Amino acid sequence: MKPEAVIKGTVDLGYSVTQITPLAILLLICTLLYVLPMTQVLGAVLLTGYLGGAVATHVRHGDPLFSHILFPTYLGAFLWLGLYLRDPALRNFVPFRKAA
């Protein structure tokens, strides 16, 4: 399943059509690792790297800062916020309040 918008966007960013499926599989694997409680931190780290590649792609393409370049950064921040809220070990590791 390759919607026309995905094909056009991928080609416009300088990737070939043959790279869509491997990128989608990689994203799916990283997302599944993030969703599973046992591997959620590994998934967050891998998704952060994936999103870093998206930032680099938009910078290389010369896209606008706030709407394109920083959008993957916003997603990454929400990703880590979600992990922070659901993982007590991470909350203990990175406390936002002063220890009593």
All heavy atoms as an XYZ file, in Angstrom:
772
protein
N       0.845     -1.175      0.000
C       0.000      0.000      0.000
C       0.892      1.240      0.000
O       1.584      1.504      0.976
C      -0.893     -0.034      1.240
C      -2.013      0.925      1.193
S      -3.245      0.558      2.432
C      -2.684      1.542      3.770
N       0.897      1.953     -1.091
C       1.707      3.161     -1.217
C       0.842      4.299     -1.761
O       0.709      4.451     -2.979
C       2.904      2.922     -2.133
C       3.918      1.954     -1.567
C       5.068      1.778     -2.532
C       6.001      0.697     -2.019
N       7.002      0.342     -3.000
N       0.257      5.096     -0.875
C      -0.558      6.218     -1.339
C       0.272      7.193     -2.182
O       1.474      7.353     -1.977
C      -1.026      6.886     -0.048
C      -0.829      5.873      1.017
C       0.298      5.002      0.571
N      -0.384      7.834     -3.102
C       0.278      8.770     -4.014
C       0.991      9.888     -3.251
O       2.093     10.301     -3.629
C      -0.744      9.355     -4.995
C      -0.131     10.229     -6.067
C       0.829      9.473     -6.979
O       0.593      8.298     -7.255
O       1.833     10.079     -7.403
N       0.398     10.369     -2.167
C       1.021     11.444     -1.385
C       2.345     10.984     -0.765
O       3.305     11.747     -0.691
C       0.069     11.917     -0.289
N       2.397      9.732     -0.328
C       3.633      9.184      0.245
C       4.708      9.084     -0.826
O       5.868      9.464     -0.611
C       3.366      7.807      0.895
C       4.666      7.136      1.299
C       2.436      7.946      2.086
N       4.345      8.581     -1.988
C       5.304      8.449     -3.083
C       5.830      9.817     -3.503
O       7.044     10.017     -3.620
C       4.663      7.712     -4.281
C       4.349      6.264     -3.897
C       5.581      7.760     -5.501
C       3.548      5.515     -4.928
N       4.935     10.772     -3.681
C       5.343     12.112     -4.111
C       6.237     12.761     -3.052
O       7.286     13.319     -3.375
C       4.114     12.981     -4.364
C       4.474     14.372     -4.856
C       3.231     15.211     -5.076
C       3.496     16.608     -5.556
N       4.690     17.257     -5.114
N       5.843     12.690     -1.780
C       6.634     13.298     -0.718
C       8.009     12.676     -0.579
O       9.009     13.373     -0.394
N       8.079     11.359     -0.682
C       9.354     10.663     -0.561
C      10.290     11.016     -1.712
O      11.469     11.305     -1.497
C       9.127      9.135     -0.517
O       8.243      8.835      0.564
C      10.414      8.389     -0.322
N       9.766     11.023     -2.918
C      10.581     11.357     -4.089
C      11.014     12.819     -4.029
O      12.167     13.147     -4.344
C       9.814     11.029     -5.391
C      10.541     11.572     -6.614
C       9.626      9.527     -5.506
N      10.120     13.716     -3.615
C      10.460     15.139     -3.495
C      11.600     15.367     -2.499
O      12.388     16.298     -2.653
C       9.246     15.964     -3.067
C       8.233     16.140     -4.183
O       8.547     15.796     -5.344
O       7.113     16.607     -3.888
N      11.689     14.523     -1.477
C      12.748     14.666     -0.474
C      14.056     14.015     -0.911
O      15.049     14.072     -0.191
C      12.289     14.082      0.864
C      11.230     14.894      1.594
C      10.710     14.137      2.803
C      11.767     16.255      2.006
N      14.070     13.396     -2.076
C      15.304     12.852     -2.613
C      15.493     11.359     -2.420
O      16.576     10.825     -2.685
N      14.471     10.664     -1.957
C      14.555      9.219     -1.781
C      13.874      8.537     -2.964
O      12.984      9.100     -3.591
C      13.864      8.790     -0.480
C      14.571      9.292      0.744
C      14.119     10.419      1.420
C      15.694      8.649      1.233
C      14.763     10.884      2.545
C      16.347      9.107      2.365
C      15.881     10.227      3.020
O      16.531     10.689      4.129
N      14.278      7.300     -3.236
C      13.636      6.572     -4.327
C      12.405      5.839     -3.802
O      12.258      5.610     -2.604
C      14.609      5.566     -4.953
O      14.842      4.504     -4.058
N      11.542      5.467     -4.711
C      10.308      4.765     -4.356
C      10.629      3.426     -3.683
O       9.897      2.972     -2.800
C       9.428      4.569     -5.614
C       8.208      3.729     -5.308
C       9.023      5.913     -6.184
N      11.735      2.821     -4.053
C      12.100      1.524     -3.480
C      12.493      1.626     -2.009
O      12.556      0.602     -1.323
C      13.268      0.888     -4.260
O      14.399      1.758     -4.200
C      12.884      0.638     -5.701
N      12.752      2.811     -1.509
C      13.128      2.985     -0.112
C      11.930      3.175      0.815
O      12.098      3.186      2.036
C      14.088      4.160      0.023
C      15.425      3.880     -0.634
C      16.318      5.094     -0.677
O      15.843      6.198     -0.936
N      17.595      4.895     -0.428
N      10.743      3.307      0.274
C       9.550      3.533      1.096
C       9.265      2.329      1.984
O       9.065      2.475      3.194
C       8.323      3.860      0.214
C       8.526      5.201     -0.488
C       7.051      3.879      1.046
C       7.455      5.529     -1.510
N       9.250      1.143      1.429
C       8.919     -0.055      2.212
C       9.930     -0.316      3.325
O       9.522     -0.535      4.469
C       8.772     -1.276      1.289
O       7.736     -0.999      0.336
C       8.408     -2.513      2.076
N      11.254     -0.289      3.067
C      12.191     -0.497      4.177
C      12.071      0.553      5.276
O      12.169      0.232      6.467
C      13.568     -0.432      3.510
C      13.327     -0.737      2.086
C      11.948     -0.246      1.783
N      11.834      1.808      4.894
C      11.658      2.858      5.904
C      10.397      2.625      6.732
O      10.385      2.817      7.945
C      11.596      4.237      5.237
C      12.922      4.788      4.725
C      12.693      6.068      3.920
C      13.883      5.040      5.862
N       9.336      2.188      6.076
C       8.081      1.909      6.788
C       8.243      0.727      7.733
O       7.750      0.762      8.877
C       6.968      1.641      5.789
N       8.944     -0.307      7.298
C       9.171     -1.473      8.163
C      10.024     -1.074      9.366
O       9.735     -1.472     10.502
C       9.820     -2.613      7.353
C       8.811     -3.173      6.352
C      10.335     -3.717      8.271
C       9.404     -4.125      5.334
N      11.052     -0.297      9.125
C      11.908      0.172     10.221
C      11.107      0.993     11.231
O      11.227      0.791     12.450
C      13.064      1.001      9.662
C      14.046      1.572     10.674
C      14.757      0.447     11.411
C      15.048      2.471      9.970
N      10.264      1.892     10.740
C       9.433      2.695     11.630
C       8.453      1.825     12.409
O       8.246      2.028     13.613
C       8.678      3.759     10.831
C       7.754      4.678     11.631
C       8.524      5.421     12.714
C       7.061      5.655     10.699
N       7.879      0.836     11.761
C       6.948     -0.069     12.433
C       7.643     -0.853     13.537
O       7.119     -0.980     14.649
C       6.305     -1.014     11.415
C       5.310     -2.025     11.977
C       4.120     -1.308     12.600
C       4.858     -2.969     10.891
N       8.838     -1.357     13.271
C       9.583     -2.108     14.285
C       9.928     -1.214     15.476
O       9.743     -1.604     16.635
C      10.859     -2.727     13.666
C      10.483     -3.845     12.702
C      11.803     -3.240     14.751
C      11.640     -4.336     11.849
N      10.404     -0.018     15.202
C      10.738      0.921     16.286
C       9.507      1.266     17.113
O       9.571      1.342     18.344
C      11.360      2.193     15.717
S      12.962      1.964     14.954
N       8.382      1.465     16.453
C       7.140      1.795     17.154
C       6.667      0.628     18.006
O       6.228      0.829     19.150
C       6.045      2.203     16.147
O       6.537      3.294     15.362
C       4.774      2.612     16.850
N       6.750     -0.578     17.482
C       6.370     -1.754     18.274
C       7.268     -1.901     19.504
O       6.784     -2.232     20.594
C       6.427     -3.021     17.423
C       5.325     -3.175     16.384
C       5.581     -4.391     15.504
C       3.965     -3.265     17.045
N       8.551     -1.663     19.348
C       9.456     -1.716     20.502
C       9.088     -0.657     21.536
O       9.181     -0.891     22.738
C      10.910     -1.537     20.048
C      11.518     -2.714     19.286
C      12.884     -2.328     18.729
C      11.618     -3.935     20.183
N       8.657      0.509     21.075
C       8.255      1.585     21.983
C       6.973      1.232     22.733
O       6.822      1.551     23.912
C       8.062      2.881     21.194
C       7.567      4.038     22.030
C       8.399      4.675     22.930
C       6.260      4.492     21.912
C       7.948      5.743     23.697
C       5.800      5.550     22.665
C       6.649      6.180     23.562
O       6.193      7.230     24.321
N       6.059      0.554     22.080
C       4.769      0.226     22.687
C       4.891     -0.898     23.714
O       4.185     -0.902     24.719
C       3.747     -0.140     21.580
C       2.478     -0.714     22.165
C       3.434      1.074     20.729
N       5.787     -1.833     23.487
C       5.944     -2.960     24.410
C       6.676     -2.518     25.680
O       7.763     -1.939     25.587
C       6.717     -4.092     23.733
C       6.042     -4.704     22.515
C       6.976     -5.686     21.831
C       4.740     -5.370     22.892
N       6.098     -2.778     26.850
C       6.707     -2.302     28.099
C       8.148     -2.772     28.327
O       8.962     -2.018     28.847
C       5.780     -2.851     29.184
C       4.469     -3.033     28.503
C       4.802     -3.399     27.082
N       8.466     -3.999     27.920
C       9.819     -4.516     28.148
C      10.888     -3.794     27.329
O      12.042     -3.720     27.737
C       9.882     -6.011     27.812
C       9.937     -6.883     29.023
S       9.902     -8.647     28.645
C      11.076     -8.857     27.361
N      10.514     -3.267     26.179
C      11.489     -2.659     25.268
C      11.179     -1.188     24.989
O      11.678     -0.637     24.001
C      11.519     -3.438     23.945
O      10.204     -3.456     23.383
C      12.012     -4.853     24.143
N      10.399     -0.549     25.842
C       9.948      0.810     25.558
C      11.091      1.826     25.491
O      11.065      2.736     24.664
C       8.892      1.258     26.557
C       9.339      1.296     27.993
C       8.174      1.515     28.943
O       7.021      1.554     28.539
N       8.482      1.658     30.214
N      12.111      1.681     26.325
C      13.225      2.628     26.286
C      14.033      2.438     25.004
O      14.410      3.416     24.347
C      14.109      2.489     27.539
C      15.340      3.376     27.434
C      13.317      2.841     28.794
N      14.295      1.191     24.628
C      14.988      0.922     23.365
C      14.190      1.499     22.202
O      14.756      2.139     21.304
C      15.187     -0.583     23.172
C      15.785     -1.011     21.827
C      17.172     -0.425     21.640
C      15.788     -2.521     21.715
N      12.878      1.310     22.211
C      12.032      1.862     21.153
C      12.112      3.376     21.104
O      12.174      3.969     20.019
N      12.136      4.018     22.270
C      12.229      5.488     22.314
C      13.558      5.964     21.747
O      13.611      6.943     20.990
C      12.048      5.979     23.745
N      14.634      5.272     22.078
C      15.953      5.643     21.557
C      15.989      5.468     20.041
O      16.471      6.349     19.310
C      17.062      4.818     22.243
C      18.396      5.004     21.553
C      17.163      5.183     23.715
N      15.476      4.348     19.548
C      15.474      4.104     18.103
C      14.573      5.083     17.358
O      14.928      5.570     16.277
C      15.050      2.661     17.814
C      16.034      1.590     18.281
C      15.440      0.194     18.065
C      17.363      1.722     17.579
N      13.414      5.393     17.930
C      12.529      6.378     17.293
C      13.163      7.770     17.296
O      12.985      8.541     16.344
C      11.171      6.415     17.996
C      10.231      5.274     17.640
C       9.016      5.262     18.567
C       9.789      5.355     16.192
N      13.914      8.086     18.341
C      14.609      9.373     18.385
C      15.629      9.460     17.243
O      15.739     10.492     16.578
C      15.307      9.561     19.740
O      14.332      9.503     20.776
C      16.017     10.894     19.811
N      16.341      8.373     17.009
C      17.275      8.342     15.882
C      16.564      8.460     14.544
O      17.023      9.168     13.641
N      15.447      7.773     14.413
C      14.655      7.834     13.181
C      14.183      9.270     12.927
O      14.286      9.786     11.812
C      13.464      6.884     13.297
C      12.667      6.705     12.035
C      12.963      5.684     11.139
C      11.602      7.549     11.733
C      12.228      5.504      9.982
C      10.865      7.384     10.576
C      11.183      6.360      9.704
O      10.457      6.202      8.554
N      13.694      9.905     13.983
C      13.220     11.285     13.849
C      14.377     12.246     13.578
O      14.206     13.256     12.887
C      12.446     11.700     15.098
C      11.118     10.974     15.299
C      10.551     11.283     16.681
C      10.130     11.340     14.220
N      15.557     11.930     14.108
C      16.740     12.739     13.792
C      17.064     12.680     12.306
O      17.468     13.683     11.703
N      16.869     11.512     11.709
C      17.048     11.391     10.267
C      16.035     12.227      9.499
O      16.354     12.806      8.456
N      14.826     12.304     10.030
C      13.801     13.143      9.391
C      14.193     14.621      9.460
O      14.030     15.361      8.480
C      12.447     12.921     10.059
N      14.731     15.040     10.604
C      15.195     16.426     10.732
C      16.305     16.694      9.713
O      16.280     17.710      9.005
C      15.690     16.711     12.170
C      16.404     18.053     12.237
C      14.535     16.692     13.158
N      17.275     15.784      9.637
C      18.390     15.964      8.699
C      17.894     16.029      7.251
O      18.397     16.832      6.454
C      19.391     14.820      8.864
N      16.915     15.205      6.922
C      16.365     15.214      5.569
C      15.725     16.559      5.251
O      15.941     17.132      4.175
C      15.332     14.079      5.404
O      15.996     12.831      5.581
C      14.670     14.125      4.037
N      14.960     17.090      6.190
C      14.292     18.384      5.947
C      15.294     19.536      5.902
O      15.112     20.491      5.139
C      13.217     18.640      7.000
C      11.990     17.804      6.805
N      11.172     17.928      5.711
C      11.446     16.819      7.559
C      10.172     17.060      5.784
N      10.333     16.365      6.908
N      16.347     19.459      6.702
C      17.388     20.492      6.644
C      18.060     20.455      5.270
O      18.261     21.491      4.628
C      18.423     20.296      7.774
C      19.653     21.158      7.540
C      17.815     20.612      9.124
N      18.426     19.254      4.811
C      19.086     19.085      3.515
C      18.192     19.567      2.369
O      18.661     20.143      1.396
C      19.450     17.614      3.314
C      20.206     17.328      2.037
C      20.544     15.854      1.901
N      19.403     14.971      2.008
C      18.577     14.688      1.017
N      18.737     15.237     -0.153
N      17.576     13.855      1.199
N      16.894     19.365      2.532
C      15.943     19.747      1.491
C      15.645     21.243      1.505
O      15.104     21.788      0.546
C      14.647     18.935      1.669
C      13.713     19.022      0.529
N      12.534     19.734      0.583
C      13.764     18.491     -0.726
C      11.908     19.630     -0.573
N      12.630     18.881     -1.385
N      15.993     21.932      2.605
C      15.759     23.375      2.706
C      14.336     23.738      3.079
O      13.840     24.795      2.698
N      13.678     22.884      3.832
C      12.294     23.130      4.236
C      12.220     24.182      5.335
O      13.214     24.480      6.003
C      11.662     21.822      4.721
C      11.403     20.851      3.590
O      11.171     21.310      2.461
O      11.446     19.635      3.833
N      11.011     24.752      5.569
C      10.835     25.757      6.620
C      11.113     25.177      8.013
O      10.863     24.002      8.274
C       9.360     26.160      6.502
C       8.904     25.656      5.183
C       9.794     24.528      4.806
N      11.616     26.035      8.900
C      12.061     25.598     10.222
C      10.937     25.043     11.086
O      10.968     23.890     11.515
C      12.766     26.749     10.952
C      13.251     26.446     12.364
C      14.362     25.412     12.345
C      13.726     27.717     13.037
N       9.938     25.860     11.385
C       8.941     25.466     12.379
C       7.936     24.434     11.878
O       7.473     23.599     12.635
C       8.206     26.694     12.931
C       9.104     27.574     13.751
C       9.605     28.754     13.234
C       9.481     27.190     15.024
C      10.451     29.551     13.978
C      10.324     27.978     15.782
C      10.810     29.165     15.260
N       7.597     24.472     10.608
C       6.580     23.549     10.108
C       7.150     22.198      9.675
O       6.450     21.192      9.750
C       5.833     24.182      8.933
O       6.719     24.415      7.857
N       8.392     22.152      9.247
C       8.949     20.908      8.721
C      10.152     20.412      9.514
O      10.187     19.266      9.933
C       9.366     21.082      7.253
C       8.223     21.201      6.317
N       7.410     22.311      6.276
C       7.749     20.348      5.393
C       6.486     22.136      5.349
N       6.662     20.953      4.796
N      11.141     21.271      9.703
C      12.390     20.834     10.333
C      12.172     20.473     11.791
O      12.671     19.446     12.270
C      13.480     21.912     10.174
C      13.845     22.065      8.696
C      14.718     21.553     10.994
C      14.794     23.208      8.404
N      11.420     21.276     12.524
C      11.230     21.009     13.952
C      10.078     20.062     14.263
O       9.958     19.600     15.392
C      11.036     22.328     14.715
C      12.282     23.197     14.824
C      11.978     24.464     15.610
C      13.436     22.445     15.463
N       9.247     19.735     13.290
C       8.118     18.845     13.558
C       8.560     17.489     14.109
O       7.986     17.014     15.096
C       7.244     18.672     12.312
C       6.015     17.858     12.568
C       4.954     18.402     13.282
C       5.920     16.550     12.135
C       3.811     17.664     13.546
C       4.795     15.794     12.396
C       3.736     16.347     13.103
N       9.579     16.836     13.545
C      10.032     15.581     14.152
C      10.560     15.780     15.579
O      10.443     14.886     16.419
C      11.154     15.106     13.226
C      10.892     15.788     11.932
C      10.268     17.097     12.279
N      11.102     16.944     15.863
C      11.570     17.243     17.221
C      10.389     17.332     18.179
O      10.468     16.844     19.315
C      12.367     18.564     17.231
O      13.408     18.471     16.255
C      12.967     18.829     18.591
N       9.311     17.944     17.735
C       8.095     17.992     18.560
C       7.593     16.577     18.843
O       7.227     16.251     19.974
C       6.978     18.782     17.875
C       7.318     20.190     17.446
C       6.750     20.744     16.296
C       8.215     20.969     18.164
C       7.050     22.030     15.905
C       8.516     22.259     17.764
C       7.933     22.790     16.631
O       8.229     24.059     16.232
N       7.568     15.738     17.820
C       7.127     14.351     18.008
C       8.030     13.617     18.992
O       7.556     12.867     19.850
C       7.105     13.612     16.672
C       5.999     13.962     15.703
C       6.160     13.171     14.404
C       4.634     13.703     16.301
N       9.325     13.828     18.878
C      10.270     13.198     19.796
C      10.061     13.643     21.227
O      10.146     12.843     22.163
N       9.754     14.916     21.421
C       9.493     15.420     22.765
C       8.241     14.764     23.354
O       8.238     14.359     24.524
C       9.336     16.944     22.735
N       7.196     14.628     22.550
C       5.984     13.957     23.022
C       6.235     12.477     23.288
O       5.700     11.897     24.236
C       4.831     14.125     22.025
C       4.177     15.466     22.084
C       4.158     16.293     20.977
C       3.577     15.915     23.255
C       3.560     17.542     21.034
C       2.969     17.156     23.328
C       2.962     17.978     22.211
N       7.056     11.868     22.463
C       7.416     10.467     22.641
C       8.089     10.253     24.003
O       7.707      9.370     24.768
C       8.367     10.081     21.501
C       8.972      8.717     21.496
C       8.488      8.009     20.236
C      10.473      8.797     21.450
N       9.069     11.096     24.319
C       9.775     10.967     25.600
C       8.895     11.391     26.770
O       8.998     10.824     27.865
C      11.075     11.750     25.564
C      12.126     10.968     24.853
C      12.511     11.101     23.544
C      12.889      9.890     25.390
N      13.476     10.177     23.245
C      13.735      9.424     24.358
C      12.952      9.266     26.635
C      14.624      8.366     24.548
C      13.842      8.222     26.813
C      14.661      7.786     25.775
N       8.020     12.364     26.565
C       7.088     12.744     27.632
C       6.163     11.584     27.956
O       5.920     11.280     29.135
C       6.268     13.969     27.225
C       5.208     14.429     28.229
C       5.857     14.854     29.543
C       4.384     15.553     27.637
N       5.666     10.908     26.931
C       4.818      9.737     27.155
C       5.550      8.643     27.898
O       5.008      8.019     28.815
N       6.788      8.416     27.540
C       7.593      7.406     28.237
C       7.859      7.831     29.673
O       7.785      7.027     30.596
C       8.909      7.183     27.492
C       9.805      6.084     28.032
C       9.080      4.739     27.994
C      11.087      6.016     27.243
N       8.147      9.100     29.867
C       8.394      9.627     31.218
C       7.170      9.435     32.111
O       7.288      9.052     33.272
C       8.761     11.111     31.126
C       9.048     11.754     32.453
C      10.309     11.658     33.034
C       8.068     12.475     33.132
C      10.581     12.247     34.252
C       8.330     13.061     34.347
C       9.583     12.950     34.905
O       9.841     13.540     36.120
N       5.989      9.674     31.556
C       4.765      9.562     32.351
C       4.382      8.122     32.665
O       3.741      7.853     33.669
C       3.605     10.259     31.616
C       3.735     11.777     31.507
C       2.602     12.340     30.655
C       3.753     12.428     32.881
N       4.788      7.161     31.830
C       4.381      5.785     32.077
C       5.478      4.912     32.676
O       5.226      3.755     33.005
C       3.844      5.149     30.798
C       4.862      4.870     29.749
C       4.226      4.246     28.537
N       5.254      4.013     27.532
C       5.097      3.277     26.482
N       3.937      2.705     26.254
N       6.069      3.121     25.623
N       6.692      5.426     32.857
C       7.794      4.619     33.370
C       8.338      5.210     34.672
O       9.049      6.220     34.654
C       8.908      4.537     32.328
C      10.001      3.565     32.696
O      10.006      3.056     33.841
O      10.858      3.303     31.840
N       8.023      4.581     35.811
C       8.502      5.105     37.094
C      10.029      5.144     37.188
O      10.580      6.045     37.816
C       7.929      4.138     38.127
C       6.894      3.338     37.426
C       7.184      3.403     35.963
N      10.715      4.199     36.577
C      12.178      4.186     36.631
C      12.759      5.427     35.945
O      13.726      6.018     36.430
C      12.718      2.924     35.978
N      12.160      5.825     34.838
C      12.621      7.026     34.144
C      12.320      8.274     34.971
O      13.136      9.198     35.020
C      11.982      7.124     32.758
C      12.491      8.238     31.857
C      13.983      8.091     31.599
C      11.737      8.229     30.535
N      11.169      8.298     35.627
C      10.842      9.434     36.495
C      11.825      9.544     37.656
O      12.179     10.644     38.076
C       9.411      9.323     37.016
C       8.373      9.652     35.968
C       7.004      9.885     36.565
N       6.511      8.773     37.344
C       5.820      7.750     36.857
N       5.560      7.698     35.559
N       5.377      6.796     37.640
N      12.286      8.417     38.177
C      13.283      8.445     39.241
C      14.655      8.868     38.715
O      15.422      9.511     39.420
C      13.396      7.077     39.923
C      12.182      6.748     40.741
O      11.480      7.639     41.221
N      11.900      5.462     40.892
N      14.955      8.493     37.494
C      16.229      8.819     36.880
C      16.323     10.296     36.519
O      17.367     10.912     36.632
C      16.441      7.942     35.646
C      17.772      8.128     34.986
C      18.930      7.695     35.605
C      17.864      8.722     33.745
C      20.165      7.851     35.004
C      19.091      8.897     33.126
C      20.249      8.458     33.753
N      15.207     10.868     36.054
C      15.158     12.274     35.647
C      14.051     12.972     36.430
O      12.977     13.222     35.901
C      14.899     12.411     34.127
C      14.969     13.865     33.688
C      15.851     11.562     33.326
N      14.307     13.313     37.685
C      13.247     13.967     38.467
C      13.126     15.446     38.087
O      14.111     16.113     37.811
C      13.749     13.823     39.902
C      15.222     13.750     39.781
C      15.504     13.077     38.463
N      11.894     15.938     38.058
C      11.643     17.349     37.781
C      11.377     18.150     39.042
O      11.115     19.320     38.988
C      10.458     17.516     36.809
C      10.836     17.305     35.389
C      10.353     16.226     34.686
C      11.687     18.177     34.741
C      10.685     16.020     33.362
C      12.040     17.982     33.420
C      11.540     16.920     32.729
N      11.434     17.495     40.156
C      11.235     18.210     41.409
C      12.404     17.922     42.324
O      13.087     16.921     42.186
C       9.925     17.828     42.065
C       9.824     16.373     42.462
C       8.414     16.082     42.941
N       8.116     14.799     43.459
C       8.490     13.612     43.049
N       9.335     13.504     42.078
N       8.068     12.504     43.604
N      12.614     18.821     43.241
C      13.723     18.673     44.173
C      13.421     17.548     45.150
O      12.323     17.453     45.690
C      13.925     19.985     44.930
C      15.204     20.066     45.688
C      15.319     21.441     46.319
C      16.766     21.697     46.647
N      16.935     23.037     47.178
N      14.394     16.662     45.365
C      14.215     15.563     46.312
C      14.101     16.099     47.718
O      14.797     17.015     48.124
C      15.390     14.594     46.198
N      13.182     15.511     48.477
C      12.965     15.988     49.855
C      13.933     15.341     50.817
O      14.499     14.344     50.651
C      11.538     15.654     50.277
